[in-house]
């Protein structure tokens, strides 16, 4: 036990047995003698927190001795930040960007990719002036290629030990505090880089991604009946290998290419046989890239938990990989050598750390890249070492298998990079372009200036520290330590009470529990909150600990240990907001609450025990009356509820069909027994039904609110045709008999009605429909324009994607809700006339009334808050909702669909209203995709079907983190 803690216990041991009222002067002097005198003499061995008389408490043993110069400053040696000779440059981890750093290092050591990026034209020429770059202007890369150029140039020739990639990360719009799926980042960035470089004129630059990383395979399906072979060609940039149940990399590749039988419900529709037949399907590798990326699918979906999990199984792989047995066309020289191993440290799929082991193509030496730190492996050998010892140990974990020469085993490797062996030596002369080198030189100059500045600051701090050291030594020699002869009696008594209660808390807890079992008779009891009773021991312990701490601090504060004002204010505010003991039965007026369910009657003995710990707790004897104000409010609430029930019952009885939505009139099929129908807002009907169903929870509806259906001029906003179709969801039709009742029950602000009449002398006569008030053509046209503008310029709107299964066509007749989007058909567009001019049956002339003019801005603002066409789509089984924007391209939508349905973009066949969506560069707005649209997804037949696993199903989990980033073009 620490010396200071021993003094503390010895000084106050008597307080555990002495009552507070029995504290004498002798007790006080005993505590003083044991606790304080050693500190005054300076013989206590450690810092005495809260004791101002302790010389050790102000650190005299430090100031009187020799002091290390480094203690006078907190500035590290700037030379520690300098790049070592013949070493690589690291990358700063900006929070959770280690997954980005690993891929940047791997791509940097791909010399062909680096050389191609250096050849890209740059806007840096705008910053050039004469023979150099303008000193007063900082270079800011404008494109992803320029950011990558600049990063690679710094990684190649910087004098710093590590550089900051924040410009690159910011340009991609990545969240630096959120760790993402590294494999998904690699795919998306390669796609973005390929798309960016495809605009370059130089073929060596334009095709570099495909030349280095792109291969080709074919999905081959063979009909067992006729032998017809169907091929679907596809490009790939990495092979995704299932590792479940395998021990070697070659086994994973064999499973990826194995033949699959299509039988039973999974039979293949043969176009030659024109029927479903048994068939076989497999993948054939047609060509392989120079750099072969093998993704080991360690992160899989656990069906039992509903989350991703990591497979920490060992996979063996060799440094030399012969891919010729797996390629369809032999004799191509497909021998690869290992060039990088990407590692995920940790046992969880949602956390951990990413590092990379990469082989230098020039020297053949292996390096471990761990953000800022880079370590060179000994003997030009890959050494995974400690990376395989970081997984959480468990009894069920398999032992690491033995690895032969030239082979390795890993349970944390998630990506292997192989390079095609060639007789040619790698190009060792990748030169940084002059404009980039000048930028690097400028950064190196800034670094050297910083080193000089830091060294000078260190020197100044040491000089000041030495001078202060001499001053303090002289001060100590003149500083007398005065003695305090007594302690405050009130503080000693309070300390005695607290320590005594802490000592007997457990015993009192048992006593109170026993007392609570007894039934309280008469008026001797006290009301206590049930919540307080459940947690009173914890509350007492926290309160006693707090008081004990306050007693320590009242004797003096440690040097530099005081809280600042803001912290103390925040702590006090939080403490005030927390309920103290028995405050849970206080009403808002500070009296006893009226709810007896929240409180309990306890005996006088139990309350007496509790009051020892909570002397300031609110006290409510059993005869105490509840709050009179709360009783009045309760009675008023009961009366209001009764009144609401009566109103609801009356309205429900008066309008039974409107409430039950039965026998409702329809404009498209006008009822024969009436020539007049009234209109109210559908919103009013829905709110009224809510009130009738739950009158105690909702307020009564007083007005029908028909003004929402009218424009500022008082004209109707809908045509007869639109009210029979798209606008029918916004209105409710009312029978004349119901309208008479509505006028009695509600405030009618505006009367809206439709009248049918017969015109002409011809038999049968022509029917026309007239609205009152009449249509306002100006506002109707403005509303339609605003709706169309919203459909073209929407952001973060919802659309639905429905996957078509088993080649079944979704027909309008059988399942119209699956094939109808919010866009109107051509017939609808013809029938929905904005001004009714071409509809002779709906007589809505402008009339001679002059209308008030309103400003354009006010008009638009009004239209946004008035009635809009309802486009709410009811999602059905098999659909998924996606958030999209009008300026988003079809290619970006396909990536979202890939995340949601695990269907690769090249396997997606999309259509909307029978129209095929095929232009990947077109925006959703130009393709006619509007909010609430339903897009049909038909996945191509050849989809890799992994073998069934016991409790894990291998699928791509939707990664939400890259939404809105530059990787998706936003």
N, C-alpha and C positions, 0 to 999 in steps of 0.2 A: 504493500500500500504506500502511496506517495506520502512524504513527510508532512506536507501541508494538510492532507486529508486526515492524517492521524491526529494532528493538532486540533482540527475542527471537531472530530468525534470526542476527543478527550475533553475539550473545553465545554461541550454541551451535553455530556453523558448524564449529568444530574437532572437535566430538564425532562428526561423521559419518565421520571418518577415523581417529580415535584410539581404540584399544581401551580398555575400562574399566580394565584393570590398568596402562595407561600414563598415566593421568591424573596430572598433576603440580600443584604449588602454583602454577606459572605459569599453567596453564590455568584454575585457580579464580580467580585474580586478574584474568585477562583477562575472564572472564564477569562478574565483579563490576563491573569498571570500565565495561564497555559497557552493562550492564543496569541497575545500580542508581544510579550516581553522578548521571545526569541527573535522576532522580526526587528524590534528596536535595536537589539544588539547585533543584528545582521548575521545571525548564525543559522537561520532557516535555509534550507538547501534549494528551494525553488521559488519561482515567482509567486507571491501571495496575491491572488486576485482579490480586489476589493479592500485592501489594507493600505492606507496611505502612510502608515508608520514604518513599513517594511522597506529598508534600504535596497534589498535585493529586488523589490518591486519596481525600482526605477533603473535597474540594470547597471549598478555601479561596478560589478565584477567585469563587465565588458569594457567600460570606459577606462578603468584603471589598468587594464592589461594591454598587450600588444594587439593591434587590430590589423586584419588583412586588408590590403588596399581594395580588393574587389567588393568589400562590404560598403564602401563609400558610394557605389553606383550600381545601377541595374542595367547597364549597357553591355551587351555581349560583344566579344571581340569581332569587329566587322570582317576580319579575314576568315572567320568561320563560315561566312556567307559566300566565299569565293569558290569558284569551280576548281576542282582538283585537276591536275594534269592528266590527260588521256582518259577522261571520264565523261559520262553523259550528264545532261542537265535534267533536273527533276521538274515536276509541276506541282504548284500549290493546290492543296485540297481546300476548296472554298466552302466546305461544310459537309456535303455528301456527294462530291463530284469525283470520287475515286474511280468510278466506272468509266467516266469520260477520260480521265488521265491515262488509264491502262490502254485504251484503244488509240489515243493520240501517240503514245510511245511505239505501239506496234506499227501504226501507219507511217510514222517518221522513219522507222528502220526498214521500210520498203523503199529501196533506193529508186526504183522505177517510178513509183507514185510521187516521191519527193521531187524527182527531176521534172516530171510532167507539170507539177504544180508551179515550179519555178518558171516554167515557160509561159504560164498564163499572163496575159496583159494585165496591167495594174493601173489604178487611178493615181498611183504615187507620183506619176509624172506631173500631176497638177501641183504638187508641192515642191517640185524641183525649181531652183532658181540659180542660174549660172552653173557653177560646178558642184553645187551641193543642194541640200534641202534647207528650206527656210527655217532658221533657228527659232523664230517666234511662234511657229505653227507646229502643233503636234500632229503626227500622222495618225489618222483614224481609218482603218480598213472599212470598205463600204460593202463588201460581199463576203460570203462564206469562204470563197477561194482565197481572197486577200487575207482574211483572218488566219486561215490555215498556212498560207505562205509565210506570213510574219512570224507565226508560232514556230514553224519548222526552221526558219532562219535563226531565230533566237536559240532554239534547241541545238542548232549546229554550232553557232559561233559566239554564244553569250559567255561573258565572264562570270555570270552569277551561278551559284550552286543550284538554284531553282528559279523558275519564272512563273509569272502570274497569268493563268489562262482566262481571266475573268472577261476580257473583251470577247473572246470566242464563245464562251458560255452565255454571255449576255446576248450576243447576236442570235444565238439559237433560241433564246427565251426560256432557258431551263431554270427550274427552281433549285437553287443551290442547297437548300435545306432538306430536300427530299431525294432519297436514293431510289433510282429507277432500275428497270430491267435492263441489264447491260446488253443482252443479246438483241433486245428490241431496239435499243439505241443504235447498235451497229448496223442493223438492217435499214432503219430509217435514214441514218446519216449517209450510208452508201447510196441509197436511192436519191437523196437530195443532192449529193455530190455529182452523181452521174447525170442527173437532170441539169445541173448548173454547167457542167463541163460540155454537155452536148451542144451548147451554143457556140463553142470555140471553133475557129476556122482551122487551126492546126490539128491534123488527124492524130498526132502523137499525144495531144492533150485531150482531144474530144473522146477518144476511144480507150483511154488509159484504164478506166474502171472495168470495162468489159474485158480488155486484154489481160488484166491482172487477176480478176476475181470471178469472171463469168464463165460458167460451164453450161452444158445442155444435156438434158435427159428426156426420155419419152415415156409416157404412160402407155403401156401396150396391153390391150385386151383382146383375147383370142376366144372366139365362139367354139364351144365343144361340138356343136352340131354340124356347122358348115366349115369350120376352120378359118373363117374370115378374121383378119387381124386389123384392129383399129388402133391407130397411134395418135397421141396428142403430145406435141412437142412443147417443151417448157424450158426456160432459162432458169439457172439458179446461181446464187452468189455464196451460198453455204449449204451444206447438207445437215439436216437436223436428224440426229441419231438417237433412237430410244436406247437407254442404258439399263432399263429395268430387266433384271434376270440375266444380265451378261457380265462377263469378267474381262473380256478383251475387246479392244477397239474393232478388230477384224470381225468379231461376232456381231457387233452393232451394225457394221456396214452390210454384212450378209443379210441381216434381218431387213434392213432398209430396201434391199433389192430382191427379197424373196418373193416367190410366186404365191398369189392369193387365189383361193377358189371362191367363185361367186355362185352360190347355190341357194335354193329355197327362196325366201323373201328377198334375198340379195341378188337374184339373177339379173343378168345383163340383157338389155333390149338390143337385139341384133338387127341392124337395118337390112341385112341380106335376107334373114329368115322372117323379118317383120313380126317377131314375137320375142318374148323373154326366154332366154336359153341359159343353161349352165355355161360358165366361162371361167377362164383364168386371167389374172391380171398381175402385172409386175412392172417394175421400173427398169429401164435400160439406160445405162450411162453412155452417152454418145460422144461427149468431149469433156475434157477437164481443164480448168484454168491453171495459170502459172502458180497462183497462190490458192491453195485449197483450204477453205475454212470449214472445220468440222464442229458443229454445235452439239455438245453433249447435253441432252435434255434432262438436267438435274432438277429443274423446278417444275413440278407437276401439280395437278389438281387433286386434292384429297376429297373424295365424295362423302366421307364420314364427317369431316369438319367443315366442308364448304370453303376451304381456303387452300392456297398454294402451300406446298411443303418441299423441302429439299431432300433429294435422295443422296445420302452420304455413303454410297457404295463405291468400292474400289473398282477402277477401270484401268487395265493395263494397256500401254501403247508403246510402240517402238520408235526409235529415232529415224529409222528408215522404213518407209511405207511404200510397198509395191502395189499400185492400183491397177496394173494391167489385167489381172484375173477378173476384175469387176467391170471392165470396159468392153463394149460390144465389138469395137474394131481393134484387134490386137496389133502388136508391133509398133505402137506409137511412142514407146519409151516413157511410160508413166511411173517413174520412180521418184518418190518425194522424200525430202528430209525435213525433220522437225525444225521449225524456226521460232515458234512461240507457244507458250502455255499460259492461258489466262486462268487465274485462281480466284475463287470466292471463299474467303475465310468466314466461318460461322456455320451454325447448324440450322438457322432459320432462313426461309425464303424472303423475309421482309426486313432483314437486317444483315449486318456483316460488313466485310471490307474486301475490296477488289484490289489485286496486285497482278503484275504480269512478269513472267520470265521470258526474256526475248534474247535471241541469238544475234550478235552483231554480224551482219553479212560480210563485212570487210575483214575482221580479225578472226571470226569463228568462235569468239568468246561469249559466254552466257552472262547475262546481267539480270538482276532482280530489280524491277521498277516498283517502288512503293511510295507514290506521290513525290514528296521532296527528297526522299532518301533513295539512293541507288547503290546497290551492292554488286560487286563483281564476283562471279563464281570462280573457284579455284580450278586450275587444270583444264580449262575449256570444257567443263562438264556441267550438265544440267543437274542442279541439286535442289530438289523440292524441300527436303529436310523438314523444318519446323512447320511448314504449311500443312503437313498432314497430321500434326499432333494437336491442332487447335479445335477439332470437333469435340463436342460434348461427350465424355466417356459414358458408355452404358454397357451392361452385361451382354446385351444382344448384339453388340457391334462385332463385326468380323475382324480378325487380325489382318494386318497388312501382308499381302502375299509377297513371296520372294520374287525379286526381279533380276533377270539375267543381264548380262552386259549389253548395253545399248537399248535397254527397255526400262520403263518407269511405270509406277502405279500411283494413282491419285484418287482420292475421294472428294476432292475439292475443285478439280479442274472442270471448267464448264465450256471451254473452247480450246481446240488445238488448231494451230496454223502450220501447214506444211508448204514447203517451197519445192518446185520442180527442179530436180537435179539437172544441171547442164555442164558441158565440158568447158564452157566459157567462164572466165573469172568475172566476178561482179565488178561493175563499174565503180572504181574507187574515187572518181573525180567528179562528184556531184558538187558543182560550184554554186555558191549563193550569188544570185544576180547583184549587179553593182548597186542598184537602188535599194535593195533589201539590206545589203551589207552596210550601206551608209546609215540605214536606220538602226542596225545592230550596233554599229560603232557609236552612234549617238547614245544609245541606251547604255553601252559599256562606259562611256564617259560620265554619264549620270551616276552610274554605280561607283566608279572610282571617286567621284566627288563626295558621294555619300559616305564611303569608307573613310575618307580624310576627315569629314565632318564628325563622324562618330568617334574616331580616335581622339580628336580634339576635345569633344564633349567628355569622354572618359577621363582625359588628363585634367580638365578643369574640375570635374567632380572629385577626383582624388585629392587635388590640391585643397579644395574647400573642406573636404572631410578631415584631412590632417590638421588643418587650422582649427576646426571645431573640436577635434579630439584634444588638443592641447588646452583649449578653453574649458572644456568640461572637466578635465583632470584637475585643473586649478580650482574649479568651483567645488568639486568634491572634497578637496583638502580643507576648504573653509566652511563646509556645510555641517552644522550640528544637527543631531537627531534628538528632538525633544520627546519626552515621555508623556503618555496620557494615563492619568491615574485611575480613571473610572470610565465605565460605559454607561450609556443612557438606560435608566431603569425601565422606562416604558417600552423601549425596544427589546430589552432582555425578557420582559414579561410576555410580550407578543411572540417572541421567538420560542419561549418555553411552551406557550399554548399550541403553537403550530407543530412543534416536534412531538409533543405529547399526543396530539390528535393523529398525526401520521403513524405513530407507534401502535395506536389502538384501533385504527381504521378497520382492519380485517375482522377484528372481534366485534366491533359495533355493527358491521355489515350483517353478520350472522344474527346478532340480536334483533336488528330491525326487521330482518326477514321473518323471524319467529313472531315478532309483535304484529306484523301485517297479517298473519294467519288468523289472529283472534278477531272476533266480531265486535264492532264498536257499538256500545249501548248509550242511550240518552244523548245529551248534548255535550259530551266530553271530548268529542273528536275534532279533527282539523281536516280541511280540504287540502289535498296535495295532487298536483298534476301527474297523470299516469306516465307521461313521458319523462318527467323528472324522477319518478320512482324507479324507472327502468335504468336510468343512467346516473343515479345519485353518487355511487361510489367513484365512478370515473370523474364526475364533476368535482367531488371533494378532493380527490388526489391532485387534479390539475390546479385547483385553487390553492391547496396547501403548498404545492411545489412553487407556484407563482409567489406566494407570500414569503416562502423560505428564501427564494431568490432575491426578493425585494429587501429582505432583512440583511442579506449579504451586501447588496449594493448600497444600502443606507450607511454603511460604515466607511464608505469611500469607494471611488471608481478606479479601476486599473488605468494606467497611462495609455491613452489612445484607444480606450475601449468604450467611449461614449457613443451613443447612437446619434445620428444627425436628426435635425428637427423633422424633416420629411418622413423618415422612417418611424420615429416615435409617434407622429400624428397618424400615420397609416395604421400602426399597430393598435393605437387607442381606438380608432374608428372601427376596426374589425372586432375588437373586444366589446365595444358598445353594441354592435349589431347582434352579437351572440346572446341568446337567451340564458339568463341565470336560473338557478334552482327555483322552481315553483312559479316562474314567470310565464309558463305555458298555459296557465289558467287565468291570466289577466286578460280582460277585455280591452278594446281600444280606448276605453275611458279610464283604465287603471283600476277597475273594480273586478269582482268575481264574475267569471264568464257564466253564461246561462246554460251552456251545454254540460249536462252531468256525465255524458259519455267520455269526456276528456279528463275527468278528475275522479278522485277516490277519497273516501273518508278513512283516516288512520287514527289510531288511539293517541291519547295525550302523551303516553310514554314514548311512542315511536316519534312523534313530532319533537319531543324534547331532545332525543338523540340527534335527529336531523338538524335541529336548530344549533347544536354545538358546532356543526360544520358550516352551516349557512345562517349566521346570526342576522343577516340583512335580508333574508328571503321574505317575500310577502306572506302575511299570516291571515288565514281565513278560518275562524272557528266554525263549527258545524251549524250554529244558529245564524251565521252571517247571511244576509239577503243578497241575491244576485243583483247585478247592475240594473237599475230601473230604466235607464235609457235604452239598454239593449232589449229589455222586455217590450218596451213601446215599439221599437223597430221590428222586433219579431212579430208582434201582433199586426203591425202594418203590412209586413211581408206576407203573413198568412191571409190577410184580407185581400191583398193584391192578387195572390195566387187564386183565391176563390173567385175573384172577379174575372180574372183571365180565363178560368175554366168555364165560367158561365158565358162569357163572350164567345169563346171558341165553340162551345156546344150550340149556341144560338146560330152562329154563322155556318157551322157544319150542317145543321138541320135545314137552314135556309138555302144552302147551295150544295146539295149532296152530290150531284153529278159533276160539278166543277171540282169538288174535293177528290172524288174517286176517279176523275178523268174518264168518265163514261159518257156515251151518247154525245160526243162532241161534234159540232158542225165542221164542215170542210169546204173551203172555197172552190177547190177543183171539182168537187161533187156537191154542188149547191143543193141544200135541202128544199123539197117542194113546198113545205108548209109555211114558209116565211120568205119575205122579200127584203128583210133587213137583218143584218148581223152586226154586232158591236165588237170593238177591238180593245183589248187591254194588253199591257206589257206582260210577257211571259215571266219576267222577273217578279212582278207583283204576285202572280199566281203561285210561283214557287215559294216566295216568302210567306204568303198567306197559308199555304199548306203546312209549312214548317211550324207556324204558330198554332194551327189547329191540332196538329199531332202532339206537340209538346208546349202547351200553354204556360206551364210554370217555368219554362226555360227561355222562352222567347217573348218579345214584346209584341203587343197587338199591332196589326197593320192598319193604319188610319186612312191612307190615301192610295189611289190606284196608280198614281205617278205616270200618267200618259204623256207628260211633257217630254219624256225621254224618246218618244216615237215621233216627235215633231221637230222641225228645224227652228232656228231663231225667229223666222218670219211667221211661224205658226202653221206652216204647211206640212203635209204628210211626207215622210221620207221614203216610202215604198210604193212601187207600182203593184197593180193587181197581179201581174205575172210573177213578180218576185215574191209576193206573199203566198203564192201557191207552191213555191219551190224553196230557194235557198233562205229567204227571210222568214219562212214559216216557223222557224225555231225561235224567233224573237217575239212573236205575237201569240195571243190566245183569243179565239173566237168565242163570243158570248151570245147565247140566245136572248131574244127580247125579254122573255120572262125573267131570266137571270139578271139582265141589266136593270130591271126595275128594282130587284132586291139589292143589287150592288149599290144603287143610288141611295138606298135607305141605310145601308150598313157602312159605307165608306164615303170619304170626301172625293168627289169627282172633279179633277182640275180641268180636264179637257174631254169632250165627247168625240169619239172617233167611230164612224160607222160606214158600212158598205151597203149600198142599195141596189137591188136588181130591178130592172124595168124592161118592158117590151116596147120597141120602137118600130115604126114603119107600118105600112098598110098590107104588106105581103103576108100571106099565111103559109107556113108559120112565120111569125114575126121575129125580128132579130133581137137578141138579148144584149143589153149593155149594163155595165156595172159602174156605179159612180161612188166616189169616196167623199166623205165630209169630215174634216177639211180636205181640200183638193191637194194634189201633188205639187210640190215645189221643185220644178225642173232644175233650177240653178243649184240648189243644195243637194239634190239627188245626184246630179252629175259630179259635183264636188266630192261627195261621199264615195262614189265609184272610183274616181281618180285616186283618191287617197288610199282606198283598198288596194288598187292595182299597184300603186307606188309601194305600199307596205309589202306586197307580195314579191316585188322585185328587189327591195332593199332590206330585207329582214336579216337580223343577226340573232344567233342563239335560239333559233326556232326548232320546234319538234317535228320530226317526220317519223314514219314507221316503215320498217323493213320486214317483209313477210317472206319466209323461206318456203319455196315450193318443194315438196317432198315426193319422191317416187314418180317423177315425170308427170304428175297429175296437174292438169291445167285448172286453174281456179277460175270458174265461170261466173259471170255476173248473176245468172239465174240461180245457181246453186248456192253461192256464197257471195252475195253482192258486197258485204262489208269488207271482203278481202280485196276487192278489185276496184273500189271506188275511192278516189282521192278527192281532195277539196277543190280541185280544178273543175270547171264546168265543161260539159260536152258542148259540141258545136250547136246542137239543138237548143241547149239551155241558153247559150249566148244569144241565139236568134230570138228566143222568146222573151228574154229579160231586157226589155227596152227601157232605157233610162228615163225617157220622158213620156212614154206612152203614145207617141205620135203615130206609130205604125200598128197600134192595137185599137181597132175601131170599137171593140166591145167595152173598152174602159175609158169612159169619157172624163178626162181630167184636163180642162182647159185652164189657162192661166188666170182668167178672170180679169176684172178691171181694178182690183184692189192694188194700191201701191204698197210695195214692201220696203221695209227698213233696210238700208244698206249696212253691211258690217264689214270690218276690215278683213283682209286675207288672213293675217296672223290669228286674229280671234276666231275666224271661221274654222281654220285648221285645228286650233286647240279645242274648239267646241266639238268638231267631228270626232276627235280622238277620244272624247269622254262620252259621246252619245253612242247610239246603237251601231254596232258593227255586225257584219255578217258572221254568223256563228260557224266556225270551222272545226269544232271539237270533234275529234275522231275517237271512237270507242275501240281501244286496243283489244285484239282478240288473241286467242292462243296461237303461239308460233311466231308472233311478232315481237320486235324489239324497237324501243324508241331511241332515236339518236338526236343529238343537238347539232344543228348545222347552220351555216350562213349562206346567203345568196351568192356571195363572191367566192365561195369555196368551189374547188374544181371537183370533177367526178373522180379523179384519181385519189384525192384526199378522202372523199366519201368511201371509196373502196377500201382504204386502209382502216377507216372506222368500222366498216362492215367485217373486215378481217378480224379485228379485235373482238367484235361481238359474236360472230358466228364461227370463227376459226376456219374461214374459207379464204384461201389466198386470192389476191386481186385478179390474177390471170385465170382463176377458176370461176369467177363471178360473171353471170349473165343477168343484167339488170334491165327492168322495163317498168314503164309507168303508163297506165291506160292503154296498154297494147303497143306502146312506142318503145323501141329498143334504145337503151342508153349506152352509147359506144365511144363517144368522143371524150377521152380522159382529160383533155385540156380545157374542155368547155366548163363554164361555171354552172352551178345548179340553177341559178336564175334564168339563164338563157335556155336551159334544157326543160324549163317548165316545172321544175320541182318547187312547190310552194309549201308553206307551213301546213301541217296535218296531212300531207300527201302520204300515200302508201306505195312503196316501191316493192316490186316482186323480185326476189332473188332466186335464181336457178343455178345451183352449183353443178359444175361439170362432173361427169361420172367418176373419172379417175381421182379419187381422194385417198391418200394414204390411210389405211385402216390398221392401226397397231393392234397387236394381240391383246386380248382381254387380260386385265390385271386384277388381282384379288380385291384390293381396296383403293387402288389408285387408277384413275383414268387420265391418260396423257392427252391433254388439250392445251391450247394456248389460252392463258388467262387474259382477260381484258386489262390492259394497263392504262389507267386513266391519266397518268402523270404527264404524258407528252401532248395532251390536248392543249391547243392554243400556243404551241411552241413553233419555232422556225423549222423544226423537223417535219411538220405537217403543212408548211407553207404559210402559216399565219404570221 
